[in-house]
Amino acid sequence: MKGWLVVTVAAVLVFLFFGAGTTYSLLTPDYVFADGELPGEAAILTGSLALAAFGAHRLHAPDRRLRADVPVFGAWLPVRDGLPGGGDLEAHTARLRRTARRATAIAVAWAVLFAGGLAAVIAADRVAAELLATGVRVGGTVVSVYEPARGAPTIRVRFEAPGVSRVEEIARDSGQEYHEGDPVTVVYDPADPAHVRTTVEANENQALVGFGVMLLVSGFLVLPVAASAALGWWRRGRAVAATGWRIATVTVGPDVRHAQEIEARYRDGSGIVLRCAPSLHRPGGPARRRAWIGGWGRQMVVLFPYGPDKSGPQYVPVCATGPRSQPISPVR
């Protein structure tokens, strides 16, 4: 299963990377596709999306098999005993759905940030392209070259604007080498002579480009995780709504390489071992506590009436490591 998870995440990241690049190319007016570039990118996008969908299908195969084998959820939960468990369990189920909605809102926010990063990079490129098309071209001379340890390398260029000689700094990213005294063609905005570039160096707004790249990289890394978390909460919410909650005494194990386990004993004496799913919702340190459990298979939730660091209820997403054991002796 871990192998298919890696494949699915990798396919999603490839889709996001090439999707952002293709969108940028299509929205940039002066971008010219090389022969076969656009069909190649379309093939990569289609293939990565298909691989991600197939990986997700394979990841959910165990859930489908388990549910088909045990349609009444008896492998994970005992029958309802009718005994009071404490608390408003219907309200807890509703709160679980609100958790799913919050996770979805977070995923949407990251999608917006990712799109905003792409828009910022495209906007900076369009401003530079518009200046190249409409600006005034004059001869200029490189007066100094800077190669900072951090940040973009730059050149300072002297050129003549109407009635004044100006020196402006231009960021360079073309890879071309410059030396003091080299001639360049400067393009400046007559309404704002400080807005300049050369015919080679776009001199894009570095703050805008840096901000856009930061959002793109952050979204590229976080968006798949946020979307996966939101989908997981929705699936768990539906599973708990179908099964209801069962009270249990749980023993929280130590957090070993983020694979924390919870051993649960139900009122009928049966038990089950649950593994915490990757999430910010953690059960805290080792302890023996009373809790409720709902869901089935890989879509289960442990509800603690009080979290380790807050007074309200805490929902911890878990996966069953196997079916529950048969009753040994009732828990008193």
C-alpha positions in Angstrom: 0.0 0.0 0.0 2.9 2.4 0.8 4.1 1.9 -2.8 0.8 3.0 -4.3 0.7 5.9 -2.0 4.1 7.1 -3.2 3.0 6.6 -6.8 -0.2 8.5 -6.3 1.5 11.5 -4.6 4.2 11.6 -7.2 1.7 11.5 -10.0 -0.2 14.4 -8.4 3.0 16.5 -8.0 3.9 15.9 -11.6 0.4 17.0 -12.7 0.7 20.1 -10.6 4.2 20.9 -11.9 3.4 20.5 -15.6 0.0 22.0 -15.2 1.4 25.2 -13.8 4.0 25.3 -16.5 1.6 24.7 -19.3 -0.9 27.2 -18.0 1.9 29.8 -17.7 3.0 29.1 -21.3 -0.6 29.4 -22.6 -1.3 32.6 -20.8 2.0 34.3 -21.8 1.4 36.3 -25.0 4.9 36.0 -26.5 5.7 32.4 -25.5 6.4 30.2 -28.5 6.0 26.4 -28.1 8.8 24.3 -29.6 7.8 21.6 -32.0 6.1 18.8 -30.1 6.2 20.7 -26.8 2.5 21.2 -26.3 1.4 17.7 -27.3 4.2 16.3 -25.1 3.0 18.3 -22.1 -0.6 17.3 -22.8 0.5 13.6 -22.8 2.3 14.1 -19.5 -0.7 15.8 -17.9 -3.1 13.1 -19.1 -0.7 10.3 -18.1 0.0 11.7 -14.6 -3.7 12.3 -14.0 -4.6 8.8 -15.1 -1.8 7.3 -12.9 -3.0 9.3 -9.9 -6.6 8.1 -10.4 -5.4 4.5 -10.8 -3.2 4.8 -7.7 -6.2 6.1 -5.7 -8.3 3.2 -6.9 -5.6 0.8 -5.8 -5.3 2.4 -2.4 -9.0 2.0 -1.8 -9.1 -1.6 -3.0 -8.7 -3.0 0.6 -11.6 -0.9 1.8 -13.9 -2.2 -0.9 -12.9 -5.8 -0.2 -13.4 -5.5 3.5 -16.7 -3.8 3.2 -17.9 -6.4 0.7 -16.9 -9.2 3.1 -18.4 -7.6 6.2 -21.3 -5.4 5.1 -22.6 -4.9 8.7 -19.2 -3.6 10.0 -18.9 -6.5 12.5 -15.2 -6.9 11.8 -14.4 -3.6 13.5 -17.3 -2.7 15.8 -19.6 -4.7 18.1 -23.3 -4.5 17.8 -25.0 -1.6 19.6 -25.5 -2.6 23.2 -28.0 0.1 24.0 -26.1 1.2 27.1 -25.5 4.9 27.6 -22.1 6.1 26.4 -22.2 9.7 27.6 -22.3 12.8 25.6 -24.4 13.7 22.5 -23.1 11.3 19.9 -25.2 12.8 17.1 -23.6 16.2 17.8 -20.2 14.6 17.7 -21.0 13.1 14.3 -22.1 16.6 13.1 -18.9 18.1 14.4 -16.9 15.5 12.5 -18.6 16.7 9.3 -17.6 20.2 10.3 -14.0 19.0 10.6 -14.3 17.7 7.1 -15.6 21.1 5.9 -12.7 22.9 7.6 -10.2 20.6 6.0 -11.8 21.2 2.6 -11.7 25.0 3.2 -7.9 24.6 4.0 -7.4 22.6 0.8 -9.3 25.2 -1.3 -7.2 28.0 0.3 -4.0 26.3 -0.7 -5.4 25.9 -4.2 -6.1 29.6 -4.3 -2.6 30.4 -3.1 -1.1 28.1 -5.7 -3.2 29.8 -8.4 -2.2 33.2 -7.0 1.4 32.3 -7.2 1.0 31.4 -10.9 -0.9 34.6 -11.5 1.9 36.7 -9.9 4.5 35.1 -12.1 2.4 35.5 -15.2 1.6 39.2 -14.3 5.3 40.0 -13.9 6.1 38.3 -17.2 3.3 40.2 -19.0 4.4 43.6 -17.7 7.9 42.9 -19.0 6.5 41.7 -22.4 4.3 44.8 -22.7 7.3 47.1 -22.0 9.3 45.3 -24.7 6.4 45.8 -27.2 5.6 49.5 -26.4 8.7 51.0 -24.7 11.2 53.4 -26.1 14.4 51.8 -27.3 17.7 53.6 -26.9 21.4 52.6 -26.7 22.9 52.1 -23.3 26.2 51.1 -21.7 26.9 48.7 -18.8 28.6 50.7 -16.0 28.9 47.9 -13.4 28.1 44.2 -12.9 27.0 42.7 -9.6 27.2 39.0 -8.7 25.7 38.9 -5.1 26.0 35.7 -3.0 22.2 35.8 -2.6 19.6 37.2 -4.9 19.5 37.9 -8.6 22.6 39.1 -10.4 22.3 42.6 -11.8 23.8 45.2 -14.1 23.7 48.9 -13.8 23.1 50.6 -17.2 23.5 54.2 -18.3 21.1 55.5 -21.0 19.8 58.8 -22.3 16.2 59.7 -21.5 14.7 63.0 -22.7 16.8 65.8 -21.2 18.6 63.6 -18.7 21.2 60.8 -18.4 19.9 58.0 -16.2 21.5 55.0 -14.5 19.2 52.1 -13.6 19.7 48.6 -12.2 18.5 45.7 -14.2 18.1 42.2 -12.9 19.5 39.6 -15.3 18.4 36.0 -15.8 19.3 35.3 -19.4 22.7 33.7 -18.5 24.5 36.2 -20.8 27.8 37.5 -19.5 28.3 41.3 -19.2 31.4 43.4 -18.6 31.8 47.1 -17.8 31.5 49.1 -21.0 29.4 46.6 -23.0 26.7 48.2 -25.2 23.1 47.1 -24.6 19.7 48.2 -26.0 17.6 49.7 -23.2 13.8 49.8 -23.4 12.1 52.2 -21.0 8.6 53.5 -20.3 8.4 57.1 -21.4 5.8 57.8 -18.6 8.1 56.2 -16.0 11.8 56.1 -17.2 12.7 54.1 -14.0 10.7 51.2 -15.5 13.4 49.7 -17.8 14.6 46.5 -19.3 16.9 45.5 -22.1 15.9 43.5 -25.2 17.6 40.5 -23.6 16.9 41.0 -19.8 13.2 41.2 -18.9 14.0 42.8 -15.5 10.8 41.5 -14.0 9.6 42.7 -10.6 11.7 40.6 -8.4 9.5 41.0 -5.3 6.4 39.9 -7.3 8.2 37.0 -8.9 9.7 35.9 -5.6 6.3 36.0 -3.9 4.8 34.0 -6.8 7.5 31.4 -6.7 7.1 31.0 -3.0 3.4 30.4 -3.3 3.9 28.0 -6.2 6.5 25.9 -4.3 4.4 26.0 -1.1 1.3 25.0 -2.9 3.1 22.3 -4.9 4.2 20.6 -1.6 1.2 21.2 0.6 -1.8 21.1 -1.7 -1.8 17.3 -2.3 -1.5 16.7 1.4 -4.3 19.1 2.2 -6.6 17.7 -0.4 -5.8 14.1 0.8 -6.6 15.1 4.3 -9.9 16.7 3.3 -11.0 13.6 1.3 -10.0 11.4 4.3 -12.2 13.4 6.7 -15.2 13.3 4.3 -14.8 9.5 4.0 -14.5 9.0 7.7 -17.5 11.3 8.3 -19.6 9.2 6.0 -18.3 5.9 7.6 -19.1 7.1 11.2 -22.6 8.3 10.1 -23.2 4.8 8.8 -21.9 2.9 11.8 -22.5 5.2 14.7 -20.2 5.2 17.8 -19.2 2.5 20.2 -17.7 3.2 23.6 -14.4 1.6 24.4 -11.4 1.7 26.8 -8.3 2.6 24.8 -4.6 2.4 25.5 -2.6 4.9 23.5 0.8 3.6 22.7 4.0 5.7 22.2 4.7 7.6 19.0 7.2 5.5 17.2 8.2 7.1 13.9 4.8 8.6 13.6 3.1 5.2 13.6 1.3 5.6 16.9 -1.1 2.7 17.8 -4.2 2.6 19.9 -5.4 -0.7 21.5 -9.2 -0.6 22.1 -11.3 -2.9 24.2 -15.1 -2.7 23.7 -17.8 -3.4 26.3 -18.4 -6.9 25.0 -14.8 -7.8 25.6 -13.6 -7.8 22.0 -10.6 -5.7 21.0 -9.0 -4.0 18.0 -5.7 -2.4 17.2 -5.8 0.9 15.4 -3.0 2.8 13.8 -3.1 6.6 13.8 -3.3 8.1 10.2 -1.0 10.9 9.3 -2.7 14.0 10.7 -2.4 17.0 12.9 -5.0 15.4 15.1 -2.9 13.3 17.5 -4.0 11.4 20.6 -1.2 12.7 22.8 1.2 10.6 24.8 0.8 7.1 26.1 -2.3 6.8 28.4 -5.3 4.6 29.2 -8.5 6.5 28.4 -12.2 6.1 27.7 -13.2 7.0 24.1 -15.7 6.3 21.4 -14.9 4.6 18.1 -16.8 4.7 14.8 -16.3 3.8 11.1 -14.8 0.8 9.5 -11.6 -0.5 8.0 -9.2 2.3 7.0 -12.0 4.9 7.6 -12.2 5.0 11.4 -12.2 7.7 14.1 -11.4 7.6 17.8 -13.3 10.3 19.7 -11.8 11.4 22.9 -14.1 13.5 25.1 -11.2 15.7 26.0 -8.0 16.3 24.1 -4.6 16.2 25.7 -4.1 20.0 25.4 -7.7 21.3 25.2 -11.0 21.0 27.0 -13.2 20.1 24.1 -13.6 16.7 22.2 -10.8 15.5 19.9 -11.2 13.4 16.8 -8.2 11.2 15.8 -8.3 9.5 12.4 -7.2 5.9 12.6 -6.9 2.8 10.4 -7.7 -0.7 11.7 -4.6 -3.0 11.5 -6.9 -6.0 11.3 -10.4 -7.2 12.3 -11.3 -7.0 16.0 -10.7 -10.0 18.2 -13.5 -12.1 19.6 -14.8 -11.3 23.1 -12.7 -12.7 25.9 -14.3 -11.3 29.0 -16.5 -8.2 29.4 -14.8 -5.0 30.5 -16.2 -3.7 33.7 
